């Protein structure tokens, strides 16, 4: 019976994380449009402050206690995630939604590599092979098969994938030791406050109302933030960081499909081949090889 319950929890975790990835994928186009209308950090501040505030409204009903360990670890995760979201959102200003999504998806390569370095584990040959295949795909995607044109947006997307990888690794570690509600609420609040600070320093009013981003905020706050991060933090109790990263490689697929149908963004044949190679590299890095 215990085995069946564990199996059901694992299968449920996979399904919920795929749904989370779907929401993240379709919001690439929404966020790209929003940051073309308001400052990047204004949007991030409003998105994450609103999400953390809504979660705090649930506290009187949940009556969850918070300790200093959870507060510290939630803050650490918030700083990591802020780096990822800030870099990703800035990348959308300089490169396409599809490119940003695929580059962010490279975190599935970095998770096993960084996990090996951080926890002093051996790096599997399949992880290195997957990384090599993904970088070939990255060249085709960014250079369009003619010349190297790795622009500032692509570089920001690449850096974002490293931040996301570190966040996934430590979320898997902390989710097994801390309260999920507070771990999620604290990290979202940290992102909101850091974004608010940067917006203020750069001369932007992050507390003003911008009706042109209303719909983007509603979608991102409810589905791509509150639901998504509660699910990610909670479900990483049941599956490994590497498996989580593998599921998240579906994000650029959802993003590319959404970008094609909504804004007619086409990455071309060469770019499509590059994207497929990146996905194959992601899968290769996680596939389990049986020994005879």
N, C-alpha and C positions, 0 to 999 in steps of 0.2 A: 504493500500500500504506500509506503514511504517513497519507494522508487517511482511509482506512478504519479504521486503528487509532485515530486521533483521534476519529472519529465513534463508534466502539464505546466508547471511554472516556467520551465525553460522554453517550451513551445509558445506559451503566452508572451514571454519576454521578447522572443523573436518577432512575433506578429505586431506587438505594440511598438517595437523599435523600427520596424519597416514603415508603420503608419507615421511615426515621428519623422522618419527620413523623407517621406512623401511631403509632409508639411514644409519641411526645410527646403526641399527641392523647388516647390512651386512658389516659395516666397522670394526666390532670387530675383525674379522679374518685378515683383511688387516692391522690394527694397530698392532695386536699381532705379525705379521710377521715383520713389520717395526721396532718395538722396540727390536726385537731380533738381529737386524743388526746395529742399531745406538742407542745412548743414548736417554732415554725417553724424556728429556727436550730439546735435539737437535731437535727431531721430532716435539714436541709441539711448539717450537719457530718457526721453519720453517713453520709449518702448519698455525699458527695463524697470524704471521707477513705477510705471503703471502696473507692470506684472507683479513686482514685489509687494506693492500696496494691496493689490487684490488678494494675494496670498496671505498677507498679514490680517486681512479682514476675516479670514477663516480661523485664525488662532483661537478666539473665544469658544468656538465650537469644537475644535480639535483638542484644545488644552494640552498641547505638547510642551514639555520642558526643554529648555536649551541650556547646555553647559559650555564652559570656556573652550573645551576641545572642539566641539562642533562649530562654535563661533570662529575659532581660528582656522579650522580646515575649510569652512564655507568661504571665508575671506580669501584663502589661498586659491581655491577653485575659481572664485570670482575674478581675481587678478588674471589667472590663466585664460579664462573664458573671455575677459575683456580684451586681452591681446588678440585672440582669435577673431572676435566680432569686429573690433576696430579695424584690423588689417583687411578682413574680408569686405567690410562695407566700403572702406577706402578704395579697395581694388576695383569695385564696381564702378567707380568714377572714371577709371582709365582703361578698363578692358571689358570684354563682353560678359554677359551673365553666364554663358556656357563655359567660357574659359575659367572664370572665377570658380564655378562649381566644380569643374574637373580638377583644377589645381588644389582646391580645398580637399577634394577627395583623396589626394595623395597621402593624407594622414594614415590611411590603412597600411601604407608602406612603412611610415615612420613609427607606428605604434610598436610592432615587434622589434624594430631596430633600437629604439630608445628604451624600450622595456629591458632589452638585453644589457644596454649600457648602464641604466639606472640601478638595476637589481643584479648586475654582474652575471648575466646568463649568456650562454653561447648563442651566437647568431646562426640561425639555420640557413643552409645553402639556398633553400627555396625562397627565403626572404630576400636574399641578395639578388637572386635571379628575377624575382618579381620587381624589385627596385630598378634593375637594369631595363627590363621590358617597359616599365612605366615611364622612365626617362626618355626612351626612344619615342614613345607615344607623345610625351610632353613636347618634344622637338617638333613633331609633325603637327601637333595641335597649334602651337604658338608661331611656328615659322611658315605654316601653310605649304610646306614642301619646297620652298624656293630659297629663302634666306632667313637667317636667325633674326627674329624681331621680338625678343623677350622684353616687352615694355614694362614700365613702372607698375602697372596694374597686375601683370603676371607675377612680378617679383613679390608684390604684397600678398597675392594669393598663395604663393609658395610658402612665405613666412607664416601665413595664417595656418597652413596645414600642420606645421610643426607645433604651434601653440595648441591647436585642437588635439593633436596626438598626445601631448603631455597632459592635457585636461582629461582625456579619456582614461589614460593610465591611472591617474590619481583619483578620478571619480570611482573607478572600480575598487580601489583600495579603501577609500573613505566611506563608500556607501555601505560596506559591510560592518562599519564600526560606529556610525553616527545616525541620528534621526534624519530620515529622508526629507521630511517637510522643512525642517530648519536648514538643512544642508542646501536645499534648493533655494529657499527664500533668501538666505544670507548671500549666496553667490550672485543672485539676480540683483539684489540691492546694491552690492558692491559695484557691479557693472554700471548700474544707473547712476550712482554717485560719482564714479570716476568719469563717466561721460559728461555729467553735469558740470564737473569741475573744469574739464578741458573746453567745453563749450563756452563757459564763462570767461576763461582766460583768453580765448581766441575772439572774444567780443560778440558772442551769439547768445540770444535770449532763449534758453532751453525750456523756460517755464511758460512761454507765450503759446497761444493756441493757433495752430496752423491747419485750417480746414482742408487744405489740399492733400494732407497726408492722413486724414481721418480713417479712410478705409484701410490703408496700409497698416496703421496702428492697431486697428481692431483685429485684423487677420493675424498680425505678428504677435500681439500680446496674448491673445486667447489660445491660438493653435500652435504657433511656432516658438512660443516662450513658456507660458504656464504649463500647458499640456505636455509639450515636448521635453522640457527639462525635468519635470516631475517623473515622466516615464523613463528618461535616460538614467537619472540618478537612482530610481527605484529598481529598474530592471537589471542594472549592472551588478546587483547582488547575485543574480542567477546565471549570468554568462560572463565570459572573460573579456578583457579589454580588446584583445585581438579579434574576437568574434563580433564585438560591438562595432569596431572599425570596419570590418568586412561588410556588415549590414549598411553602414553609413556610405559605402561606396556606391549605393544606389542613388544617393542624393544628386550627383551630377547627371545621372540618367533622367531622373524626374525633372531636373532643371532644364536640360536640353530640350526635352519633349515640350515642356511648358513654354519655353522661349520660342520654339518653332511655331507653335499654334497661336500664341498670344501676340507676339511682337515680330513674327516672321524673321527671326534671327537664325541664320543658316551658317553652320561652321564649315560647309563644303565637304567634298569627298575625302580630301587629304586630312582635314581636321577630324572627320568621322573615323577614319582609320586610326589616327592618333588616339582618339577617345577610346576606341575599342581596345587598343594596345594597353592603355592605362588601366582599363577595367580588367583585362587579362592579367596584367601585372599584379593588381590588387588581389585577384582571386588566387593566382599562383602563390602569392606570399602567405596565404592562409590555408591552402588545400592540405589535407592530411594524407601523407603517403604511407601506405602499408608496407611493412617489412615482411619479406618472405622468410 
